Amino acid sequence: MRRRTLTVLAIAVVGVPAVVYGGWFYYLFIGAFLVGGAWEYVRMYRAVQVEPSEIVTMGSVLVVATARFFFEEAAIPLFVLCVLLAMTVHLISFERGRAQAALDFTVTVAGIVYLGWLGSYLLDLRQLPQGAWWWMLVLPIVWGGDTGAYSIGAVYGKHKMTPRLSPKKSWEGYFAGLFTSILVGAFFSYAFSALGHRPLGGMITPLQGAFLGLVIGGLAPLGDLGESMLKRQGGLKDSSNVFPGHGGFFDRIDSWIWGAALGYLMIQFFIL
């Protein structure tokens, strides 16, 4: 427990200023998690004798994230070039005798899409007008859902939700987490739009915040379950042990990715 707490504090000491100040600081903070997650992603597949390209996967995630943050107009062309590069690398691998090169290519591209393209919504969210405040609305919804699900599920969880993927998760915990996410969304929306200097004043209502919490709280757990699927397939408990008591980079951002992508799209198309 002490290690877990110290790890959270260490991440917060770097993460909070990164979110507040944005720019290069924030890009480096999130970029480290995305590239680190890509390294772990390759490692998880290698545990089951699949060989995605480590250099192409990690490099492409970095390229796509950099383009999305600094050169948005170049993001799609660079993403396409990364996919073509992946195909080229695995064609060469097949020619050199790797019989499963086609499967390797598919896994490499999936990593680029998931951690590079979808993961970059963590960067896009901070780039919105008043982005730091939107970030501090969306991510607490994810964390609130996780906390509610764990607190209630650990004590009252009776009905297993996903016995194969994550045996400890229960429907009681899931609905508790959903309720908590709705409350967090409504409360933070009210606080940021009606209290103090009202950074999101006129941009969001508590009802919209509750709806945001409903969607994110309902779907973001799939990010955690998706990573569990990858770990179960590879026979791994955590994606790595980079963070004592918390696993690896991918373990930290599995739900963040879903929360940021869903939050960004909802804010862009239904709120702003």
N, C-alpha and C positions, 0 to 999 in steps of 0.2 A: 504493500500500500504506500509506503514511504517513497519507494522508487517511482511509482506511478505519479505521485503528487509532485515530486521534484522534476520529473520529465515534463509534465504539463506546465509547470511554472517556467521551465527553461524555454519551452516553445512560445509561451505567452510573452516572455521578456523580449523575444525577437519579433514575434508575430504582431503584437499590438502596435508597436511603432511602425512596422511595415504597412499595416492596413491604414493607419492614420496619415502617414506621409506619402504613401503611394509611390509612383514613379519607379526608378531603378531599384530602390529598396524593396518594394513590394514584388516587382518582377523577379528579383533574385530569390526571394523567400518562396514564392509559389513555384518558380522554375526548379528549385532544388527538390521540392516534393514531387513534381511531375517527372523529372529525369530520374530521380531516385526510385520512384514507382515503376518507371520503365525498366530499370535494371532488375528490380524484384520480379516484375512480370516475366522477363526472359528466364530468370532463375526458376520460377515456378514451372514453366513449361519444360525446361531442361530436366527437371526431376522426373518427367515421364517420357524422356527420350525424344522430345520435339525440339528442333533447333532453330528458333527464330534468330535473326541476325541481331546480336547485341548492339553493334555499332550503328546499324541502320535504324533500329527501333529507338535507341536513346538519342541518337543524333537527330532523327526526324521529329521526335517529340520536342526537342529543344528548338529546332528550326521553326516548327509550326507555332509553338508558344511565343517565340520571339516575334514572328511575323504578326500574329494576332494582336500583340501588345503595342508594337512600334510601327509596323508597316501593314496595316489592315488590308490595303488594296492588293498586296502581294501574297496574302495568306492562301488563297485558293490555288493560284499557280504553283506556289512552293509545295503545297500539300500534294498536288498531282505529281510533281517531280519526285517527291519522296516515295510515292507509291511505285512509280516507274523504276526508281532506283532499287527498291525492294525486289521487284520482279527480276531485274537484271542480276542482282546478287544471287538470287536463288536459282536462276537459270544456270549460272556458272557452277553453283553448288551441285545441281543435278548432273551437269556434264562431267563433273569430277567424281561422280559415283554416289551422291546422296539420294537414295531412292525416295525419301519422304520430303523432297524439296518443295513440292507443291503445297503440302500441308504446312511446312515451315513458312512459306510465303504468306499463306492465309493468316497465320498467327502473327507474323510481323506486321502486316497491314492492320489487323485488328488492334494491336497495341498502339499503333500510330493514331488510329481513329479514336480509340477510347481515351487514352492518356494525353495524346497530343491535341486532337480537335475538341473533344468534349471537355477534357481537363482544362482547356484554355478559357472556358466560361468562368473559371475562377478569376482570371485576369479581366475578362470583359465586364464582369459584375463591378469590379472596382473602377472601371473606366466610365461608367454611367455618370451623368450629372449627379452630384452629391453621392458619388460612388461609395465612399467610406461608410456612409450611413445606411445605404442599401445593403452593403456587405454585413453590417452589424445588425441588420434585420434578418437577412436570409440565413446566415450561418447559425445564429442562436436558435432559430427554428429547428435546424437539424440537430444541434446539440441538446436542445430541450426535449426533442422527441427521443433521442438516445437515452437521456437520463430518466425520463418517465417510463420508457419501456423496460429499462434495467431495474429500476426501483420497484415497480409493481410486479414485473415478471418474475423477479427473483423470489418474491414472497408469495405471490398468489397465482403464479403461472401453473396451470393444470393441463391445458390443451396445447399440445405441440403444434407449432405453425409449419416448421420445415424440418422434420425429423432427420433427413439425410444431410441437408446443407448446414443447418445450425441447430442441433438438438436442444439447446438451452432456450431458444426463442419460443415464446408462447403467444397465442392469440390475445390473452389477457394483457401481456406486455405490449403487444402491437397497438391495441386500442387505447391503452394508457398513454403510449407515446404519441399517438395521433391527437388525443385530447390535449396533451401538453403542448404539442406543436401549434395547435389552434390558439390556445391561450397565449403563448409567447408571441405569435404573429399579431394577434389583436392588441396585446398590451404594448409591444414595442412600436407598433404603428401609431397607437394613441400617444405614447410618450414622445416619439420623434416628430409628430405633427401638431401636438397641442401644448407641450411643456417646454420651458426654457426658451431658447432662441428658435425653436421649431424648425430644425434643418430639413424636414420633409413636409413642412406645412403646405397644404393645398395639393400635395402629390398623392397621398394615400389616406384612406379612412380605416378605422378599426375593423369595419366589416370586410374591406378588401384585404386587410392584414390577416384576418381570420381565414379567409378563403385561400390566401397564400399559404398559411400554415396547414390547411387541410390538404392541399395538393402536395406540398413538399413533405409533410409528415406522413402522408399516405404512400408516397412513391420512393422517397429517399432511402428507406430501408432496403430496397432492391439493390442499391449500390453495395451495401454491406454483404448481402446474400450473394451477389455476383462475384465478389472477391472470395467469399467462402467457397464457392463452386470451384474457382481456380485452385485454391489451397487444398481442398479435399481431393481434387484430381491428382495433385502432386504429393499428397500425403504430408502436407506441412501444416503446422499449427499457426504460425505467423508468416507474413511475407518476408520478414528478416528480423533481426534483433537490434536494429539501429537505435531505437528508443527504448530504454529499459522499462519493462513493465507494460509497454504499449505496442510492441512489435515493430513494424517497419513503416516506410513512407506510404506504401499502398494502404496499409491498415488505417492510417490516419485520414486519408483523403477519399476512401471508397464512397462514403455517403456525401462528403463535401461536393464531389463531382456532380452527383445527381441534384443535390440541393442548389448548387450554383447554376447549372444549366436550366433547371426548371424555374428557378427564381428569376434569372435574367430574362428568359422568354416571356414569362408572365408579366414582369414589370414593363418590358418593352411593348408588348402587344395588348395588355389589358389594363395597365395602370397609368403609365406615362402618356 
